[in-house]
Amino acid sequence: MKTLKKEELKKMIDGDEEFKLIDVLSKDAFEKKRIPGSVNIPVDEDFEEKIKEKYPDKDTKIVVYCASFECHSSPKAAEKLDEMGYTEVYDYEGGIRDWEEAGYPLEGEEF
């Protein structure tokens, strides 16, 4: 499983790189606070089905994230994506907390 640091993800977002950013937390958590440009596909709610439907191309570059380094949802999601045959899967391990502590922009009900 490949991982990303906040600086690498920020560079990808700011650049012209084509990738999908997926928040794997609950819908409630996503609505409160999220990294701009991300979509919500909770890891515990028909994750595999929703991924196949939304991103049928297994070569799609996908970055998943959750709440923090202590959260295990994004590694779980990245592992599922690997098992499903996706070839470019990255886990942004620091998640929302790491992103916010760096002073990077967030969006949602709290902002």
Backbone torsions as a table, in degrees:
resi	resn	phi	psi	omega
1	MET	NA	130.9	179.4
2	LYS	-90.2	144.2	178.2
3	THR	-121.2	159.7	177.7
4	LEU	-124.5	149.3	171.2
5	LYS	-97.6	161.7	-176.1
6	LYS	-56.4	-38.1	-179.2
7	GLU	-64.9	-37.1	179.3
8	GLU	-67.9	-42.7	179.0
9	LEU	-66.0	-41.9	179.3
10	LYS	-59.4	-42.7	179.2
11	LYS	-63.0	-40.9	178.7
12	MET	-64.2	-42.2	-179.7
13	ILE	-66.6	-42.8	-178.0
14	ASP	-74.3	-23.0	-178.8
15	GLY	-88.1	-169.8	-179.0
16	ASP	-98.0	17.0	-176.8
17	GLU	-67.5	136.8	-179.7
18	GLU	-91.7	116.0	177.5
19	PHE	-160.3	165.4	178.7
20	LYS	-111.3	130.6	-179.6
21	LEU	-108.5	119.5	-174.1
22	ILE	-120.4	122.0	172.4
23	ASP	-85.9	120.1	-174.9
24	VAL	-99.1	10.3	178.1
25	LEU	-80.4	179.3	-179.9
26	SER	-65.0	161.3	178.4
27	LYS	-59.3	-41.4	179.6
28	ASP	-60.7	-47.0	179.6
29	ALA	-62.5	-41.1	179.8
30	PHE	-62.5	-42.7	-178.3
31	GLU	-67.4	-29.7	180.0
32	LYS	-75.1	-44.4	-172.1
33	LYS	-157.6	128.7	179.7
34	ARG	-155.1	161.8	174.8
35	ILE	-78.1	130.9	-179.2
36	PRO	-53.7	138.5	178.1
37	GLY	89.3	-2.6	-178.4
38	SER	-88.3	157.0	174.3
39	VAL	-114.1	158.2	-176.9
40	ASN	-106.7	117.1	172.3
41	ILE	-134.3	92.0	-177.5
42	PRO	-58.6	135.1	-175.5
43	VAL	-65.2	-25.8	-176.9
44	ASP	-99.0	12.7	-177.7
45	GLU	-129.9	85.3	179.4
46	ASP	51.5	40.3	-175.0
47	PHE	-53.7	-52.1	-176.1
48	GLU	-59.8	-45.5	179.8
49	GLU	-59.9	-46.3	-177.5
50	LYS	-65.9	-38.7	177.8
51	ILE	-63.3	-48.6	-179.3
52	LYS	-58.1	-40.2	-179.0
53	GLU	-68.6	-44.9	-174.3
54	LYS	-81.6	-35.8	-176.3
55	TYR	-131.3	74.5	-177.4
56	PRO	-67.5	-24.4	-179.4
57	ASP	-76.7	114.4	-176.3
58	LYS	-70.9	-8.8	177.1
59	ASP	-94.2	4.0	177.1
60	THR	-62.0	131.8	177.3
61	LYS	-78.5	121.6	-175.1
62	ILE	-125.4	130.0	173.8
63	VAL	-115.0	126.3	177.5
64	VAL	-111.2	150.0	175.4
65	TYR	-149.8	160.7	176.1
66	CYS	-133.4	-136.5	-170.2
67	ALA	-86.5	-41.0	-172.7
68	SER	-168.4	-179.4	176.8
69	PHE	-61.0	-29.2	-178.0
70	GLU	-80.6	-14.4	-178.1
71	CYS	-79.5	138.8	-177.6
72	HIS	-106.8	5.9	-177.5
73	SER	-69.6	-42.6	-178.1
74	SER	-71.7	-39.0	174.4
75	PRO	-61.8	-37.1	177.8
76	LYS	-63.0	-44.0	179.3
77	ALA	-65.2	-43.6	179.8
78	ALA	-61.7	-40.3	178.3
79	GLU	-63.5	-42.5	178.1
80	LYS	-61.8	-43.0	179.5
81	LEU	-62.4	-43.1	176.5
82	ASP	-58.4	-46.6	-179.2
83	GLU	-63.9	-29.3	179.6
84	MET	-79.3	-7.7	176.6
85	GLY	98.2	9.2	176.0
86	TYR	-71.1	137.2	-170.0
87	THR	-96.1	-22.2	-177.9
88	GLU	-125.2	79.9	-176.7
89	VAL	-114.4	130.8	179.5
90	TYR	-129.5	142.1	176.4
91	ASP	-109.9	118.2	172.1
92	TYR	-88.1	93.2	-170.7
93	GLU	-63.7	-32.6	-176.3
94	GLY	-69.3	-28.3	176.6
95	GLY	59.9	-159.1	-176.0
96	ILE	-55.0	-46.1	-175.6
97	ARG	-61.8	-46.8	-179.8
98	ASP	-62.2	-42.4	-179.6
99	TRP	-62.6	-47.2	-178.5
100	GLU	-66.5	-41.4	179.7
101	GLU	-63.7	-26.3	177.7
102	ALA	-78.2	-9.1	-179.4
103	GLY	82.8	13.6	178.4
104	TYR	-77.3	154.9	-176.2
105	PRO	-67.8	146.6	174.8
106	LEU	-129.0	163.0	174.1
107	GLU	-136.5	165.4	-179.7
108	GLY	134.1	-175.0	-175.7
109	GLU	-60.9	-29.5	-177.7
110	GLU	-81.3	-1.8	-176.0
111	PHE	-125.3	NA	NA
